[in-house]
Every structure is written in structure tokens, then in C-alpha cells.
Amino acid sequence: MKSLLTILALSCTFAAHGQIYYSEQVGANDLGRAFDPTMHKVNHACLQGTPVQHSEQSGSLDYFQRVDETFIKRRTFGEVHGGVNLFIIAGSVSTSMTHRNATDQRTLTSQLHLKFDEGYSTLENRQVKSGVDLKDCGSHFVYQINYGRDLFVNTRLHFRTEEDYKRFVIKIKIRLLFFKKTITKVKEIEKYAENAVFSVDVNSNGPLPAKLQQQLNEQPTYCRGGNITPCLQTLESLVAYSFDPNGLMLDLADLDKVPRSFVVKSYQDSGHYGGADWQSVMSNTLYEATWRWAEHQYGEAVRHLERTKAFLTVATDAEKPALEAQFEAAQIALNDAEILRQTCLTSPWLSQCGP
């Protein structure tokens, strides 16, 4: 437990001008591939060498409440300078996780964040591959792959309206997560959350341990706001498992490592001076607003679907028809938002990309 609670610095160090991008889709097989820092794309394999894995472990534990998606990104993946463009190539799992863990004006979220750093891989003894046209290699390449797992244990209160949300926030001055609650305090929460839905969930950038998933499958995870006790009992068992020395930590150790981010460097910064035709790096801030807008639209759709699912899960027979229609519409809206996001991240100049 001490190792979990101790925040240790990631042992690998990055040379000047290295840039970190977040994605679980770029792995060890991509080391040495060219990278376009203007459009944030991994391209041809221009370098070859020997992959070396550095297996160093560290972890941290943090509690969050009422945080937006920008804070979640920075806390989860590190303080990054350069804007949203550093996250636009993130895969669907990590992107959805980021937005689900953020709060808005209709959902109140409190969460425990377990962050594990699991080492990194580099490509050593690098050489330019024979037969490579340097004009296809640009100016940068994938220098390092960082491994890590982020696991969030969440409680959420989903409100029908912003007015219900604001009323609750004003009246209830407590944290919802990981605090022992008296019967009186639970009754107070239920009074002001009567029209809301209380939920418990766990999400991660990698697969969940089987024991953890079993708990989520077998115990109540959605409760009407007027009766939250069953979900609080589920939360208690999840917390106990998370802090049990023979529980979560051991089960996570049996899972494969998950790529969290990768480091991009210029060829010159890494000592590759042999190619006279390496292209110079170009900074692209023209589409920052467009990328940010597309990401925001996607996040709103993710949380709207989660909120609709919460109300449908606890619905009475009389409530179900209307909520089923709303859930179907929310699924369509999320699909449209995901298509829009992918389109605008790769072709931000198109007319549909922008408010």
C-alpha cells in the first residue's frame, strides 16, 4: 500500500524538444516510425534498431471532485504545453474515458484515480533503414513508448436539469465519495437528489481485472436518488477491493501493460545528422479552435448518453418508452459526434468543422 500511495517520478527523462502525445494505439512496434507534428500522424518506418524495455514501476492515488475534461487530461497524462493537439490522436478508449470522468452542469462526479506508471520502451542502436526516401520521413520520429494504466472509481449524480444540479450543489456541502456517511447525511442527500440517479462505475484505459468486473456485474450500480444505499454498499466493496493488498494491485500485475503515451523527437535532437534532406518542423496552431470544438462536442455527447442510460436503467415501466427513445437518440448523436470528431481532427478545414 505504501508503494501505491507514494508518488514517484517517472524515471525516464526526455531531452530538449521531445514532445509527448497521448494514445494507447501507438505501441512498441511503432518505434522509429516517422511522425508529422503538423497533422499529428504516424507515418513510414524510417529508422531501425533494437527495442529495449525499461520495466520500472510507480503509482499514485488521488481524489477528484467536479473537474472538467481539461483537468482530467492534464492530471491523467501530465501537464502538457501545446494545447489540445497533443491529445487528438488518442484512441477511442482513452478519449471516451477522459470525457466520462469529467463533470458538467447536469452531472456531479467524484472519483478516486489510481495511476500506475509501468515503464517505457525505446529503440536503441538506431540507424536509417536502407532504401528509405528521406523526403518521406519528415522531421520527427517516434522515440519512446510509455506504459501506464489509469483506473477511475466513480460516483455520479445525474440530474434531469441544470436547475436540479445547482439546487443540490448549493444545499449539500459534502463530498460524495469515500467518506463514511451517517444515516442523517444519507437522508439529506436523498432529499435533494430525489429526482436524480446515483451511479457507481469503474473505467480504465485498459481491460478491468476479472474480479473487479464481476463485482460491477453482480452488485447494484444504478440507484434512484431517493434510495442510494444499495449503490453506497457497492461502492464500499469496490473501495475495499481497491485497497486490499491481495486485491486490485495483484490482479493488475497479471494484466498486460497498456501504452499510455509516446515521445516524439526530431532526428537532429536524437543525433541523426546524416540526412541532408530532413524537413524542418512546422508548428500548426491554425486549427486549434476547430480541434477543441470537435473534442468538446464529442465530450458532451458521451456524457449525455451516460446520463440517459442512468435514467433508463432505473426507469419504471411507465417511464421506459420515452427514455428508450431518448437513449436511442443519444446513441445516434454520439455516433455522429464521433464521426465529426474524427473528420475534423484529420480534415479541420472542412465546412462542417466549427461552431
Legacy VTK file of the C-alpha trace (Angstrom):
# vtk DataFile Version 3.0
C-alpha trace
ASCII
DATASET POLYDATA
POINTS 355 float
0.000 0.000 0.000
2.840 2.369 0.738
4.137 1.915 -2.796
0.689 2.778 -4.135
0.346 5.937 -2.100
3.840 7.209 -2.805
4.126 9.478 -5.819
7.283 8.580 -7.643
8.737 10.479 -10.554
8.805 8.628 -13.844
12.404 7.563 -14.153
12.806 8.208 -17.853
13.947 11.689 -18.839
13.230 13.482 -22.069
15.823 15.504 -23.951
15.130 19.036 -25.097
12.475 19.413 -27.783
10.931 15.987 -27.141
7.134 16.148 -27.240
4.651 13.820 -25.539
1.452 12.704 -27.265
-1.223 10.590 -25.607
-2.502 7.429 -27.271
-2.957 3.799 -26.361
-2.886 2.982 -30.093
0.819 3.692 -30.634
2.931 0.838 -29.264
6.418 -0.663 -29.314
6.068 -1.723 -32.950
5.821 1.958 -33.909
9.239 2.918 -32.529
11.320 4.541 -35.251
8.367 5.479 -37.444
8.213 8.977 -38.879
5.780 11.403 -37.259
4.166 14.501 -38.759
3.968 17.120 -35.948
1.781 19.364 -38.098
-1.107 16.928 -38.627
-0.125 14.530 -35.796
0.149 11.374 -37.871
2.439 8.358 -37.581
3.923 7.592 -40.996
6.571 5.370 -42.595
9.173 3.422 -40.636
12.386 5.332 -41.308
14.643 4.054 -38.508
15.546 0.571 -37.365
17.243 -0.666 -34.218
16.847 -2.816 -31.111
13.684 -2.349 -28.961
14.599 -2.166 -25.276
12.016 -2.275 -22.488
12.674 -0.494 -19.192
10.468 -2.081 -16.524
10.174 0.491 -13.763
7.036 0.725 -11.622
5.437 3.576 -9.691
1.958 4.648 -8.672
-0.139 7.384 -7.157
-3.586 7.826 -5.663
-5.709 10.977 -5.929
-9.230 12.121 -5.197
-11.066 14.452 -7.598
-14.403 16.231 -7.459
-16.206 18.380 -10.044
-13.385 18.554 -12.588
-13.630 19.335 -16.297
-12.094 17.390 -19.172
-9.041 19.678 -19.406
-8.131 18.965 -15.780
-8.664 15.228 -16.269
-6.327 15.228 -19.274
-3.622 17.192 -17.525
-3.801 15.207 -14.289
-4.009 11.842 -16.004
-1.461 12.336 -18.735
0.736 15.077 -17.303
0.970 18.833 -17.656
1.474 19.328 -21.375
2.175 22.587 -23.146
0.869 22.990 -26.662
-2.861 22.588 -26.371
-5.444 20.032 -27.336
-3.471 18.960 -30.408
-1.299 16.767 -28.199
-4.322 14.570 -27.465
-6.071 14.427 -30.810
-4.542 11.101 -31.803
-5.697 9.401 -28.612
-7.665 6.218 -29.213
-11.372 5.813 -28.618
-10.910 4.091 -25.239
-8.826 6.835 -23.665
-10.835 9.614 -25.292
-14.152 8.251 -24.027
-12.614 7.645 -20.576
-11.451 11.253 -20.367
-14.866 12.681 -21.175
-16.812 10.263 -18.996
-14.729 11.270 -15.990
-15.344 14.977 -16.493
-18.289 16.774 -14.964
-20.710 19.289 -16.437
-23.769 21.261 -15.351
-26.059 18.231 -15.158
-23.792 15.550 -13.716
-21.837 15.709 -10.476
-18.868 13.341 -10.438
-16.480 12.389 -7.643
-13.696 9.925 -8.285
-10.721 8.041 -6.997
-7.901 7.938 -9.549
-5.349 5.137 -9.361
-2.468 5.942 -11.697
0.238 3.379 -12.450
3.405 4.011 -14.465
4.700 0.747 -15.919
7.991 1.643 -17.577
8.802 2.524 -21.169
10.384 1.222 -24.376
12.995 2.830 -26.604
14.689 1.941 -29.872
18.443 1.625 -29.314
21.307 1.490 -31.859
19.130 3.366 -34.324
20.059 3.546 -37.996
18.307 4.858 -41.079
16.643 1.959 -42.869
18.132 1.081 -46.227
16.116 2.135 -49.246
14.230 4.856 -47.346
13.480 8.098 -49.174
14.280 10.825 -46.659
11.556 13.012 -48.127
9.012 10.542 -46.742
10.432 10.806 -43.227
9.654 14.414 -42.364
11.473 15.904 -39.385
10.439 13.767 -36.381
10.067 10.135 -35.340
8.548 8.048 -32.540
11.331 7.962 -29.951
9.792 6.331 -26.873
6.649 4.466 -25.753
5.437 4.996 -22.165
3.289 2.355 -20.470
0.743 3.031 -17.778
-2.734 2.256 -16.544
-5.301 4.739 -15.248
-8.238 3.411 -13.268
-11.083 5.604 -12.035
-13.625 4.564 -9.397
-16.525 6.992 -9.764
-19.753 8.002 -8.116
-22.069 10.231 -10.094
-25.324 12.042 -9.564
-27.166 12.527 -12.840
-29.715 15.372 -12.825
-32.516 15.985 -15.287
-31.942 19.738 -15.413
-29.257 22.300 -14.597
-31.630 23.765 -12.016
-31.750 20.448 -10.121
-27.952 20.256 -10.284
-27.447 23.791 -8.939
-30.007 23.268 -6.182
-28.159 20.167 -4.981
-24.700 21.772 -5.115
-25.933 24.731 -3.060
-27.724 22.630 -0.443
-25.289 19.732 0.003
-21.823 20.737 1.203
-20.226 17.287 1.277
-18.059 15.095 -0.876
-19.941 12.126 -2.244
-17.106 9.655 -2.487
-15.032 7.690 0.038
-16.431 9.268 3.162
-18.407 7.481 5.875
-21.936 8.825 5.917
-24.369 8.834 8.786
-27.971 7.859 8.218
-28.877 11.526 8.653
-26.447 12.620 5.933
-27.662 9.917 3.540
-31.243 11.079 4.079
-30.187 14.650 3.352
-28.576 13.594 0.075
-31.655 11.592 -0.881
-33.912 14.563 -0.146
-32.210 16.856 -2.647
-31.371 14.099 -5.156
-34.877 12.623 -5.253
-35.258 13.315 -8.999
-31.681 12.302 -9.825
-29.939 8.965 -10.408
-26.956 7.852 -8.334
-24.443 5.588 -10.082
-21.152 3.815 -9.386
-18.760 2.807 -12.139
-15.142 1.958 -12.862
-13.360 2.771 -16.096
-9.824 2.453 -17.359
-7.633 2.848 -20.439
-7.157 -0.932 -20.359
-9.210 -4.048 -19.525
-10.504 -4.346 -15.962
-9.447 -7.286 -13.765
-11.966 -10.125 -13.839
-12.728 -9.856 -10.095
-13.443 -6.146 -10.404
-15.697 -6.639 -13.411
-17.543 -9.402 -11.543
-18.323 -7.040 -8.676
-19.739 -4.489 -11.100
-21.839 -7.162 -12.802
-23.273 -8.660 -9.628
-23.946 -5.605 -7.444
-26.258 -2.579 -7.868
-24.563 0.229 -9.769
-27.595 2.468 -10.517
-29.969 3.743 -7.836
-32.743 6.287 -7.741
-31.609 9.395 -5.910
-34.230 8.808 -3.218
-32.652 5.468 -2.250
-28.882 5.433 -2.740
-27.971 2.919 -0.004
-27.613 -0.145 -2.330
-25.135 1.744 -4.514
-23.225 3.005 -1.486
-22.783 -0.615 -0.411
-21.408 -1.443 -3.863
-19.018 1.465 -3.575
-17.851 0.239 -0.181
-16.995 -3.189 -1.584
-15.151 -1.652 -4.559
-13.061 0.525 -2.251
-12.270 -2.451 -0.012
-11.093 -4.445 -3.043
-9.045 -1.493 -4.325
-7.117 -1.164 -1.056
-6.804 -4.862 -0.237
-3.106 -5.900 -0.539
-4.341 -9.149 -2.105
-6.916 -7.427 -4.319
-6.633 -4.889 -7.089
-2.844 -4.446 -7.074
-2.161 -8.149 -7.523
-4.821 -8.524 -10.201
-3.499 -5.569 -12.192
0.013 -7.051 -12.123
-1.294 -10.055 -14.071
-2.586 -7.891 -16.940
-0.630 -6.798 -19.999
0.936 -3.345 -19.959
-1.043 -0.619 -21.705
0.635 2.062 -23.863
-0.283 5.448 -22.389
1.760 7.922 -24.407
4.686 8.246 -26.772
7.552 10.681 -27.112
8.373 12.309 -30.430
11.798 13.791 -31.182
13.416 15.434 -34.156
16.094 13.455 -35.949
18.683 16.110 -35.163
17.869 16.183 -31.434
18.459 12.428 -31.307
21.766 12.582 -33.165
20.657 11.694 -36.694
22.512 14.277 -38.727
23.273 12.117 -41.754
20.264 13.116 -43.834
20.696 16.492 -45.511
17.088 16.425 -46.679
15.367 16.139 -43.269
12.441 18.558 -43.361
12.217 21.362 -40.791
9.425 21.190 -38.198
6.376 23.395 -38.658
4.117 24.494 -35.815
0.430 24.371 -36.640
-1.903 26.401 -34.428
-4.335 27.353 -37.188
-6.805 24.591 -36.330
-6.541 24.612 -32.541
-10.009 26.136 -32.105
-11.537 23.623 -34.506
-9.921 20.637 -32.797
-11.008 21.906 -29.403
-14.583 22.442 -30.595
-14.834 18.939 -32.097
-13.446 17.416 -28.895
-15.955 19.372 -26.784
-18.887 18.257 -28.943
-17.814 14.653 -28.572
-17.472 15.003 -24.799
-20.956 16.465 -24.460
-22.377 13.530 -26.429
-20.507 10.969 -24.281
-21.882 12.410 -21.045
-25.395 12.842 -22.448
-25.515 9.149 -23.357
-24.248 8.150 -19.890
-26.872 10.353 -18.240
-29.688 8.959 -20.400
-28.547 5.401 -19.669
-28.655 6.124 -15.931
-32.286 7.264 -16.014
-33.312 4.391 -18.288
-31.683 1.789 -16.023
-33.825 2.744 -13.017
-36.966 3.610 -15.010
-40.400 2.285 -14.158
-42.474 0.546 -16.822
-44.389 3.780 -17.380
-41.174 5.780 -17.831
-39.378 3.337 -20.130
-40.913 4.101 -23.568
-39.935 7.785 -23.504
-36.499 7.059 -22.040
-35.809 4.280 -24.538
-36.466 6.755 -27.343
-34.159 9.296 -25.682
-31.445 6.653 -25.265
-31.643 5.651 -28.926
-31.394 9.308 -29.963
-28.396 9.777 -27.651
-26.648 6.781 -29.237
-27.178 8.250 -32.703
-25.938 11.653 -31.517
-22.779 10.084 -30.048
-22.080 8.208 -33.270
-22.487 11.440 -35.242
-20.208 13.292 -32.798
-17.547 10.591 -33.064
-17.613 10.762 -36.863
-17.447 14.563 -36.690
-14.502 14.389 -34.284
-12.514 12.034 -36.497
-13.338 14.062 -39.601
-12.350 17.382 -38.053
-9.164 16.058 -36.470
-7.892 14.846 -39.823
-9.500 17.457 -42.120
-10.199 20.515 -39.938
-10.638 22.806 -42.930
-13.970 21.212 -43.954
-17.104 23.344 -43.692
-18.788 21.121 -41.059
-15.879 21.644 -38.683
-16.602 24.631 -36.499
-19.358 26.244 -34.448
LINES 1 356
355 0 1 2 3 4 5 6 7 8 9 10 11 12 13 14 15 16 17 18 19 20 21 22 23 24 25 26 27 28 29 30 31 32 33 34 35 36 37 38 39 40 41 42 43 44 45 46 47 48 49 50 51 52 53 54 55 56 57 58 59 60 61 62 63 64 65 66 67 68 69 70 71 72 73 74 75 76 77 78 79 80 81 82 83 84 85 86 87 88 89 90 91 92 93 94 95 96 97 98 99 100 101 102 103 104 105 106 107 108 109 110 111 112 113 114 115 116 117 118 119 120 121 122 123 124 125 126 127 128 129 130 131 132 133 134 135 136 137 138 139 140 141 142 143 144 145 146 147 148 149 150 151 152 153 154 155 156 157 158 159 160 161 162 163 164 165 166 167 168 169 170 171 172 173 174 175 176 177 178 179 180 181 182 183 184 185 186 187 188 189 190 191 192 193 194 195 196 197 198 199 200 201 202 203 204 205 206 207 208 209 210 211 212 213 214 215 216 217 218 219 220 221 222 223 224 225 226 227 228 229 230 231 232 233 234 235 236 237 238 239 240 241 242 243 244 245 246 247 248 249 250 251 252 253 254 255 256 257 258 259 260 261 262 263 264 265 266 267 268 269 270 271 272 273 274 275 276 277 278 279 280 281 282 283 284 285 286 287 288 289 290 291 292 293 294 295 296 297 298 299 300 301 302 303 304 305 306 307 308 309 310 311 312 313 314 315 316 317 318 319 320 321 322 323 324 325 326 327 328 329 330 331 332 333 334 335 336 337 338 339 340 341 342 343 344 345 346 347 348 349 350 351 352 353 354
